[in-house]
Amino acid sequence: MLNFKHSNKIRCLNRLFFSSFACLFALFVITLSGRYFYRTYVGSGAINKLSDSTLRTMSTLKLPLEIYVLLECNGEEATDLVKKDITKLLSEYVDSTRGNVVKVEFVDPGNVRSKNLVESTIFLPTKAILLKYANKRKVIAIEELYDVRNGEVVGFRGEQILTDAIKDLVAEERKVIYFLAGHGECDVTDVSLTRGLSSLANVLRSKNYDVKVLDFDPKSDIPNDAALVVLWDPKAALLPIEVSIFKKFLDEQGGKIMIGLGDADDVALTEFFADHGIRADNHSKILSSADHAKFYHDLVINRYMPHKITCELINFKIPVVCGEAHEVREADWSTEDDQFVVTDLLQAEGILEPSEHCDKFIVAALSEKQTSISIDILNGKLLVFGCPDFAINSRINILGNRMLFCSAVDYMCNAGSESDITSNPVAKYRLTLTEKQYDSIVTFSYTLCCAFIAIGIIVYFFRRK
């Protein structure tokens, strides 16, 4: 009897020892996990795993990063799917910094202004992601997160877009865009509907660009911090010395120039275009016809040549609307500098005179100097639009117009992803349930589990008897 009690005592002590050891080991693991973070992905795809480029970018954050998702909670199926995609992605960004640096919040678009999350001068789409870092802001439209081919969503590239935006915010200096003044150009400070570009300036500021006005001084060069120089719809001709400054900035300094062709009979500027392989006709105007007008007899441009600037417009099948245009296309003669390669971008369908038949005209062209492997050549870019009024206040809120100008600016400023981040494929078929169907499935699952438990209890007591 004593031996039996002694053995029970030893057995109890052993259990107590192992239980205490297990509790101490669990406490040690919890303490260790609180100090050191490690995460692994199970499965073959690891779709939600962030790339090494993103992890390196997140490690450079020195200040808190606030991410606000602007989505209307209206219960639409498409909105719910988008919210799920964004939630999964942003949770990875939060976990990559152990939740100490990145803050994510879903906000109703109507409460953004009241919460003072963004200045009144910042453009905000109805569905967007707002990033705040230090005193910088950047807005990403939800449409930018998806890879669309021929109108069908085929991929989710949220990581690529978000990481590029974070890199831009972390950069110490913002890229500066100078809008030239002094020749009757459209003004970024003007709020008028027909000649103002104030709404465009707000759109560019929302993309973290610094917008400035530059009074053209023939005695001085273009500032060194100019990422892009914009001459938009001038009403007076430029002086030859001013055009020579353009040529020096483009050819010798590798500058980027974007021009919206105005009505001025500018011989010097036309010759400048010709030297870089672009033929511009500022004498005749392309007008809309009754057969092709869709927006108050405006020109509707829905034919684009494949290029990084136009790829989003092609994929989403979104038109660009303008009032009238000048013909701008690749010149059919050889240029003085054959290192400039010209690409036609936009094709409008209209007429030169109301009495003539309809035809197709190229209204935008891009000339860029190609880099050589053996010789380091500055990569200058010249982009000429023959339809400048697509960017004015009365038209820039049209989705296609805004996408075109922003894509052109990003390309000219070398913005965008240079990393190996790729878009994740989106499942062609997704299971979507209504709230009633979801409640029914949950109720059935609980009922089935309770039934199995009840059957197990009945079998247990039956076997005991």
C-alpha positions as CSV (number, residue, x, y, z in Angstrom):
1,M,0.0,0.0,0.0
2,L,2.8,2.4,0.8
3,N,4.6,1.6,-2.4
4,F,1.4,2.3,-4.3
5,K,1.0,5.7,-2.6
6,H,4.7,6.4,-3.1
7,S,4.5,5.6,-6.9
8,N,1.4,7.8,-7.2
9,K,3.2,10.6,-5.5
10,I,6.2,10.3,-7.8
11,R,3.8,10.1,-10.8
12,C,2.1,13.3,-9.7
13,L,5.4,15.1,-9.1
14,N,6.6,14.1,-12.6
15,R,3.4,15.4,-14.1
16,L,3.7,18.7,-12.1
17,F,7.3,19.0,-13.3
18,F,6.5,18.4,-16.9
19,S,3.5,20.8,-16.7
20,S,5.6,23.5,-15.2
21,F,8.3,22.9,-17.8
22,A,5.7,23.2,-20.6
23,C,4.3,26.4,-19.1
24,L,7.8,27.9,-18.8
25,F,8.7,26.8,-22.3
26,A,5.5,28.4,-23.7
27,L,6.2,31.6,-21.8
28,F,9.8,31.6,-23.2
29,V,8.5,31.1,-26.7
30,I,5.9,33.9,-26.3
31,T,8.6,36.3,-24.9
32,L,11.0,35.4,-27.8
33,S,8.3,35.9,-30.4
34,G,7.6,39.3,-29.0
35,R,11.1,40.4,-29.6
36,Y,11.9,38.6,-32.9
37,F,9.5,38.5,-35.8
38,Y,9.5,35.7,-38.3
39,R,6.8,34.7,-40.8
40,T,6.7,31.8,-43.2
41,Y,4.3,31.0,-46.1
42,V,2.8,27.6,-46.6
43,G,1.8,26.6,-50.0
44,S,3.2,26.5,-53.5
45,G,2.1,30.0,-54.7
46,A,2.7,32.3,-51.8
47,I,0.6,34.8,-53.6
48,N,0.3,37.3,-50.8
49,K,4.0,37.2,-50.0
50,L,5.8,40.6,-50.4
51,S,8.8,40.7,-52.7
52,D,12.3,41.4,-51.4
53,S,12.2,44.8,-53.1
54,T,9.1,45.8,-51.1
55,L,10.7,44.5,-47.8
56,R,13.8,46.6,-48.5
57,T,11.6,49.6,-49.1
58,M,9.6,49.1,-45.9
59,S,12.9,48.8,-43.9
60,T,13.8,52.3,-45.0
61,L,10.8,53.9,-43.3
62,K,11.9,56.2,-40.5
63,L,8.5,57.7,-39.7
64,P,5.0,56.3,-39.4
65,L,3.2,55.6,-42.7
66,E,-0.5,56.2,-42.7
67,I,-2.6,54.4,-45.4
68,Y,-6.3,55.4,-45.8
69,V,-8.5,53.4,-48.1
70,L,-11.4,55.4,-49.5
71,L,-14.2,53.0,-50.5
72,E,-18.0,53.5,-50.4
73,C,-19.6,50.7,-48.3
74,N,-22.6,50.1,-50.5
75,G,-22.5,46.4,-50.5
76,E,-21.7,46.0,-54.2
77,E,-20.1,42.7,-55.3
78,A,-17.2,44.4,-57.1
79,T,-16.5,46.7,-54.2
80,D,-16.4,43.7,-51.8
81,L,-13.9,41.9,-53.9
82,V,-11.7,44.9,-54.2
83,K,-11.9,45.5,-50.5
84,K,-10.8,41.9,-49.9
85,D,-7.8,42.2,-52.2
86,I,-6.7,45.5,-50.7
87,T,-7.2,44.2,-47.1
88,K,-5.0,41.1,-47.7
89,L,-2.3,43.2,-49.4
90,L,-2.2,45.9,-46.7
91,S,-2.1,43.4,-43.9
92,E,1.2,42.2,-45.4
93,Y,2.6,45.7,-45.4
94,V,1.5,46.0,-41.7
95,D,3.1,42.7,-40.8
96,S,6.3,43.5,-42.6
97,T,7.0,46.2,-40.0
98,R,5.4,44.3,-37.1
99,G,2.5,46.8,-37.1
100,N,4.7,49.5,-35.5
101,V,5.2,51.8,-38.5
102,V,2.2,51.2,-40.9
103,K,-1.3,52.2,-39.9
104,V,-4.2,51.2,-42.2
105,E,-7.7,52.6,-41.9
106,F,-10.8,52.3,-44.1
107,V,-12.5,55.7,-44.4
108,D,-15.8,56.7,-46.1
109,P,-14.9,59.1,-48.9
110,G,-17.4,61.7,-47.5
111,N,-15.5,61.9,-44.3
112,V,-12.0,62.5,-45.7
113,R,-12.2,66.3,-45.9
114,S,-13.9,66.6,-42.4
115,K,-11.1,64.5,-40.8
116,N,-8.5,66.9,-42.4
117,L,-6.6,63.9,-43.9
118,V,-5.7,65.9,-47.0
119,E,-5.6,69.5,-48.1
120,S,-8.3,71.0,-50.2
121,T,-5.9,71.4,-53.1
122,I,-5.3,67.6,-53.4
123,F,-7.4,65.8,-55.9
124,L,-9.2,62.7,-54.6
125,P,-11.0,60.1,-56.7
126,T,-14.1,58.6,-55.2
127,K,-12.3,55.2,-54.8
128,A,-8.6,55.7,-53.9
129,I,-5.8,55.0,-51.5
130,L,-4.3,57.9,-49.6
131,L,-0.8,57.6,-48.3
132,K,0.6,60.0,-45.7
133,Y,4.3,60.1,-44.8
134,A,5.8,63.0,-42.9
135,N,4.3,66.1,-44.7
136,K,3.9,64.3,-48.0
137,R,0.8,62.9,-49.6
138,K,0.1,60.6,-52.5
139,V,-3.1,59.4,-53.9
140,I,-3.6,56.1,-55.8
141,A,-6.8,55.5,-57.8
142,I,-8.2,52.0,-57.2
143,E,-8.2,51.4,-60.9
144,E,-4.4,51.5,-60.9
145,L,-4.2,48.4,-58.8
146,Y,-5.5,46.1,-61.4
147,D,-4.0,44.8,-64.6
148,V,-6.6,45.0,-67.3
149,R,-6.4,43.5,-70.8
150,N,-9.0,44.2,-73.3
151,G,-11.5,45.3,-70.7
152,E,-11.0,42.2,-68.5
153,V,-9.3,42.1,-65.2
154,V,-6.4,39.6,-65.4
155,G,-4.1,40.5,-62.5
156,F,-3.7,42.4,-59.3
157,R,-0.6,44.6,-59.2
158,G,-1.3,46.4,-55.9
159,E,2.2,45.6,-54.5
160,Q,3.9,47.2,-57.5
161,I,1.9,50.4,-57.3
162,L,2.0,50.7,-53.5
163,T,5.7,50.0,-53.3
164,D,6.5,52.6,-56.0
165,A,4.3,55.1,-54.2
166,I,6.1,54.5,-50.9
167,K,9.5,54.8,-52.6
168,D,8.4,58.2,-54.0
169,L,7.3,59.3,-50.5
170,V,10.5,58.2,-48.8
171,A,12.6,60.1,-51.4
172,E,14.0,63.2,-49.8
173,E,13.0,65.5,-52.7
174,R,9.9,65.7,-54.8
175,K,10.1,65.9,-58.6
176,V,9.4,69.4,-59.8
177,I,7.3,70.1,-62.9
178,Y,7.7,73.6,-64.3
179,F,4.8,75.1,-66.3
180,L,6.1,77.9,-68.5
181,A,4.5,81.3,-68.6
182,G,4.9,84.5,-70.6
183,H,3.3,83.5,-73.9
184,G,-0.4,83.4,-73.0
185,E,-0.1,79.7,-72.0
186,C,-2.7,77.9,-69.9
187,D,-2.0,78.7,-66.2
188,V,-1.9,76.3,-63.4
189,T,-3.1,79.0,-61.0
190,D,-6.1,79.9,-63.2
191,V,-9.5,78.4,-62.1
192,S,-11.4,79.3,-65.3
193,L,-12.9,76.5,-67.2
194,T,-11.5,77.2,-70.7
195,R,-7.9,78.3,-70.0
196,G,-7.2,77.2,-66.4
197,L,-5.1,74.2,-65.3
198,S,-5.7,74.5,-61.6
199,S,-7.5,71.2,-61.4
200,L,-4.6,69.5,-63.3
201,A,-2.2,71.0,-60.8
202,N,-4.2,69.5,-57.9
203,V,-4.1,66.1,-59.7
204,L,-0.3,66.3,-60.0
205,R,0.1,67.4,-56.4
206,S,-1.9,64.3,-55.4
207,K,0.7,62.2,-57.1
208,N,3.4,63.9,-55.0
209,Y,4.8,66.2,-57.8
210,D,5.8,69.7,-57.0
211,V,4.2,72.1,-59.5
212,K,5.8,75.5,-60.2
213,V,5.4,78.3,-62.6
214,L,8.5,79.4,-64.6
215,D,8.6,82.8,-66.3
216,F,10.7,82.2,-69.4
217,D,13.8,84.3,-69.2
218,P,16.0,84.1,-72.4
219,K,19.0,85.2,-70.4
220,S,18.9,82.1,-68.0
221,D,18.7,78.4,-68.4
222,I,16.0,76.1,-67.2
223,P,16.5,75.2,-63.5
224,N,18.5,72.1,-62.7
225,D,15.8,70.6,-60.5
226,A,13.3,70.5,-63.4
227,A,12.1,66.9,-63.9
228,L,9.8,68.1,-66.6
229,V,9.1,71.4,-68.4
230,V,5.6,71.9,-69.8
231,L,4.6,74.5,-72.4
232,W,0.8,74.2,-72.7
233,D,-1.2,75.9,-75.4
234,P,0.8,79.1,-76.0
235,K,-0.9,82.0,-77.8
236,A,2.3,83.8,-78.8
237,A,5.3,82.6,-80.6
238,L,8.5,81.8,-78.8
239,L,11.6,83.8,-79.5
240,P,14.4,81.9,-81.3
241,I,16.7,82.3,-78.3
242,E,14.0,80.7,-76.1
243,V,13.7,77.7,-78.5
244,S,17.5,77.4,-78.4
245,I,17.2,77.0,-74.6
246,F,14.8,74.2,-75.2
247,K,17.2,72.6,-77.6
248,K,20.1,72.8,-75.1
249,F,17.9,71.5,-72.3
250,L,16.7,68.5,-74.4
251,D,19.9,67.6,-76.3
252,E,22.7,68.5,-74.0
253,Q,21.1,68.1,-70.5
254,G,18.8,65.2,-71.3
255,G,15.8,67.2,-70.2
256,K,12.1,66.3,-70.6
257,I,9.8,68.7,-72.4
258,M,6.0,68.3,-72.9
259,I,4.2,70.7,-75.2
260,G,0.6,71.3,-76.0
261,L,0.5,72.8,-79.4
262,G,-1.3,76.2,-79.5
263,D,-2.7,78.4,-82.2
264,A,0.4,80.6,-82.6
265,D,2.2,80.6,-85.9
266,D,5.5,79.6,-84.3
267,V,8.1,78.9,-87.0
268,A,11.0,78.5,-84.6
269,L,9.1,75.9,-82.5
270,T,8.0,74.0,-85.6
271,E,11.6,73.8,-86.8
272,F,12.5,72.6,-83.3
273,F,10.0,69.8,-83.7
274,A,11.3,68.9,-87.1
275,D,14.8,68.6,-85.9
276,H,13.6,65.9,-83.5
277,G,11.6,64.0,-86.0
278,I,8.1,65.4,-85.3
279,R,5.9,67.1,-87.9
280,A,3.4,69.6,-86.4
281,D,0.8,71.5,-88.4
282,N,-0.5,74.5,-86.4
283,H,-2.3,76.1,-89.4
284,S,-5.2,73.7,-90.0
285,K,-7.4,72.3,-87.2
286,I,-9.1,68.9,-86.9
287,L,-12.8,69.3,-86.1
288,S,-15.3,66.7,-85.1
289,S,-18.1,65.5,-87.4
290,A,-21.6,64.6,-86.5
291,D,-21.0,61.0,-87.3
292,H,-18.2,60.6,-84.7
293,A,-19.0,63.2,-82.0
294,K,-20.2,61.7,-78.7
295,F,-19.5,64.5,-76.2
296,Y,-21.1,67.7,-77.3
297,H,-19.5,67.6,-80.7
298,D,-16.0,67.2,-79.2
299,L,-13.3,65.1,-80.7
300,V,-13.4,61.6,-79.2
301,I,-10.0,59.9,-79.3
302,N,-10.2,56.1,-78.8
303,R,-7.4,54.8,-81.0
304,Y,-4.0,54.6,-79.4
305,M,-0.7,53.2,-80.5
306,P,0.8,50.7,-78.1
307,H,3.1,52.5,-75.6
308,K,3.5,52.8,-71.8
309,I,1.7,56.1,-71.9
310,T,-1.3,54.7,-73.7
311,C,-1.4,51.1,-72.3
312,E,-3.9,51.9,-69.5
313,L,-6.2,53.6,-72.0
314,I,-6.0,50.7,-74.3
315,N,-6.6,48.1,-71.6
316,F,-9.5,49.9,-70.0
317,K,-10.9,51.0,-73.3
318,I,-11.3,54.6,-72.1
319,P,-11.6,57.5,-74.6
320,V,-10.0,60.9,-74.5
321,V,-12.1,64.0,-75.2
322,C,-10.9,67.3,-76.6
323,G,-12.4,70.2,-78.5
324,E,-10.2,70.4,-81.5
325,A,-6.7,69.3,-82.5
326,H,-3.7,69.9,-84.7
327,E,-2.0,67.2,-86.6
328,V,1.1,66.0,-84.9
329,R,2.9,62.9,-86.2
330,E,6.2,61.4,-87.0
331,A,8.0,63.4,-89.8
332,D,8.5,61.6,-93.1
333,W,12.0,63.0,-93.5
334,S,15.3,62.2,-91.7
335,T,16.3,64.3,-88.7
336,E,19.6,65.9,-88.0
337,D,20.0,63.6,-85.0
338,D,19.1,60.1,-86.0
339,Q,19.3,59.0,-82.4
340,F,15.9,60.4,-81.7
341,V,13.2,57.7,-82.2
342,V,9.6,59.0,-82.8
343,T,6.4,57.2,-81.8
344,D,2.9,58.2,-82.8
345,L,0.5,58.0,-79.8
346,L,-3.0,59.2,-80.4
347,Q,-5.2,59.0,-83.4
348,A,-8.3,61.2,-83.8
349,E,-11.1,60.8,-86.2
350,G,-12.4,64.1,-87.7
351,I,-12.3,66.5,-90.6
352,L,-10.1,69.4,-91.6
353,E,-13.0,71.4,-93.1
354,P,-16.7,70.8,-92.7
355,S,-17.1,70.2,-96.4
356,E,-14.4,67.5,-96.5
357,H,-14.8,63.8,-95.8
358,C,-13.8,62.3,-92.4
359,D,-10.3,61.0,-91.9
360,K,-7.9,59.7,-89.2
361,F,-5.2,62.0,-87.9
362,I,-2.3,61.5,-85.5
363,V,-2.5,64.1,-82.8
364,A,0.4,63.3,-80.5
365,A,3.9,62.1,-81.0
366,L,6.8,61.3,-78.7
367,S,10.5,61.8,-79.6
368,E,13.1,60.3,-77.3
369,K,16.8,59.8,-77.6
370,Q,17.9,56.2,-77.3
371,T,20.7,55.3,-75.0
372,S,23.8,53.6,-76.3
373,I,25.6,50.7,-74.7
374,S,29.1,52.0,-75.6
375,I,28.4,55.7,-75.2
376,D,26.6,57.4,-72.3
377,I,23.9,59.5,-74.0
378,L,21.5,61.6,-71.9
379,N,18.0,60.4,-72.5
380,G,16.1,63.5,-73.6
381,K,12.3,63.2,-74.3
382,L,10.0,65.5,-76.3
383,L,6.3,64.9,-76.2
384,V,4.0,67.0,-78.4
385,F,0.2,67.0,-78.1
386,G,-1.9,68.6,-80.9
387,C,-5.0,68.6,-78.6
388,P,-4.0,70.7,-75.6
389,D,-7.5,71.5,-74.3
390,F,-8.1,68.0,-73.0
391,A,-6.2,69.1,-69.9
392,I,-8.2,72.3,-69.0
393,N,-10.4,72.5,-66.0
394,S,-13.6,71.7,-67.8
395,R,-12.2,68.4,-69.2
396,I,-9.5,67.1,-66.9
397,N,-12.1,65.3,-64.7
398,I,-12.9,63.0,-67.6
399,L,-11.2,59.7,-66.6
400,G,-9.5,59.2,-69.9
401,N,-8.1,62.8,-70.0
402,R,-6.7,62.5,-66.5
403,M,-5.2,59.1,-67.1
404,L,-3.5,60.3,-70.3
405,F,-1.9,63.3,-68.8
406,C,-0.8,61.5,-65.6
407,S,0.6,58.6,-67.6
408,A,2.5,61.0,-69.8
409,V,4.0,62.8,-66.8
410,D,5.0,59.6,-65.1
411,Y,6.7,58.4,-68.2
412,M,8.5,61.6,-68.9
413,C,9.7,61.8,-65.3
414,N,10.8,58.2,-65.3
415,A,8.3,57.4,-62.6
416,G,7.0,53.9,-62.1
417,S,8.3,50.5,-61.3
418,E,11.8,49.5,-62.2
419,S,11.8,46.5,-59.9
420,D,10.9,42.9,-60.6
421,I,7.5,43.1,-58.8
422,T,4.9,41.4,-61.0
423,S,1.1,41.3,-60.8
424,N,-0.6,38.4,-59.2
425,P,-3.1,36.5,-61.4
426,V,-6.8,37.1,-60.4
427,A,-9.0,34.0,-60.4
428,K,-11.3,33.9,-63.3
429,Y,-14.1,32.6,-61.2
430,R,-14.7,33.9,-57.6
431,L,-17.3,32.6,-55.1
432,T,-19.5,35.4,-54.0
433,L,-22.3,35.0,-51.5
434,T,-25.1,37.2,-50.4
435,E,-25.4,37.9,-46.6
436,K,-28.4,35.5,-46.4
437,Q,-26.5,32.7,-48.2
438,Y,-23.5,33.2,-45.9
439,D,-25.7,33.0,-42.8
440,S,-27.4,29.9,-44.1
441,I,-24.0,28.2,-44.7
442,V,-22.8,29.2,-41.2
443,T,-26.0,27.9,-39.6
444,F,-25.7,24.6,-41.5
445,S,-22.0,24.2,-40.5
446,Y,-22.8,24.7,-36.8
447,T,-25.8,22.4,-37.0
448,L,-23.7,19.7,-38.6
449,C,-21.0,20.0,-36.0
450,C,-23.5,19.8,-33.1
451,A,-25.1,16.7,-34.8
452,F,-21.7,14.9,-34.9
453,I,-21.0,15.8,-31.2
454,A,-24.5,14.5,-30.2
455,I,-24.0,11.3,-32.2
456,G,-20.6,10.8,-30.5
457,I,-22.1,11.2,-27.0
458,I,-24.9,8.7,-27.7
459,V,-22.4,6.1,-29.1
460,Y,-20.2,6.6,-26.0
461,F,-22.9,6.0,-23.5
462,F,-24.3,3.1,-25.7
463,R,-20.9,1.4,-25.6
464,R,-20.5,1.9,-21.8
465,K,-23.8,0.0,-21.2
